[in-house]
């Protein structure tokens, strides 16, 4: 018999701590598409951990690369020093990024990536003499991590409300979710591209475009329940940014590395931003790492703007380009390429879409939306108890069905590893269907 675990001392992130500790859900091992729970059950991973284990768990090539690097060199400073794996990983990332985006700044996660990109944007505008351009624009219901920059441009009230007075000068675009017109869309919704026009007609008119440094958007909003860009919407945002000299940042922390069947959402949509923030699938989540991929001329402007021998950008983290993360990242890129992981996602997407939409008509299902290997299932809330219905489904899927799903509000969000097969797609949606049918 294993000893019961003392759960008292850990303050858990984004968790109902007291509720969890009454009946902990513990995962102790992982392989491929599955976790093993502490009671020995196999749990099908319907969420790739947290949208991050794109090639499946404990991939032997990634594990081996980390092991080798840990035995060779544990850490090396990157301030005024370097080590080969960091440069190799930047080259590997630039090789799969959209054309023109080929300079890479490393950090440890998505939150740091967002803050780094926002800082680059403001610093770049200032460097070019646009000193008034300090305002940042985000979107309602956006999630850009939990740094001060990220919660400022983020649009989730719960993440912001305690910190309101300290947040930077930002404004927010309306999110494009419109269930009234787009319920049960397959792929991109038909309606709502005109919401992008509000960026120019309302926000820029209000603030003066000459005060705006950057717009940041998730091409597909994930954390607040899968909000898809209507057809033509991202193209409009790009055009408005171009017209007014505003940088466009794509937060691809969840859409990067094959989630839509292409390396980045930028490729999928054919819309190239000025910077891409990525993390999660960057190392298949085996070691924390984030990155900002920057347009070359933006980077080059920084190089030109300061004297030879001077530090060009006063920013960085102790663990920027950490050797273990860099080794994991290079191995991950190799796995994505050699095992055609992105292509597998693209090939599975139509089957996944059909399975997702088979839930239409089941009790409580008011919308199903999908793109690539992402799906959102929006449920009717229990009157007076928001979040209860989806959370109950989450618990039943975990305990009774051996399937891990994720919920946000009353929305189930699915994002399995990209190696999922048809039988596992059936198991995932079958479990949700059973649980919904049984809910009173
Ligand atoms: N940006 C987006 C779009 C995300 O979904 C997340 C995390 O889910 C983040 C940023 C923050 O990333 P991290 O939790 O690695 O800091």
Boltz pocket constraint, residues with backbone or C-beta under 6 A from the ligand:
constraints:
  - pocket:
      binder: B
      contacts: [[A, 50], [A, 108], [A, 109], [A, 110], [A, 111], [A, 112], [A, 114], [A, 143], [A, 144], [A, 145], [A, 146], [A, 218], [A, 220], [A, 222], [A, 223], [A, 251], [A, 252], [A, 253], [A, 254], [A, 279], [A, 280]]
      max_distance: 6.0
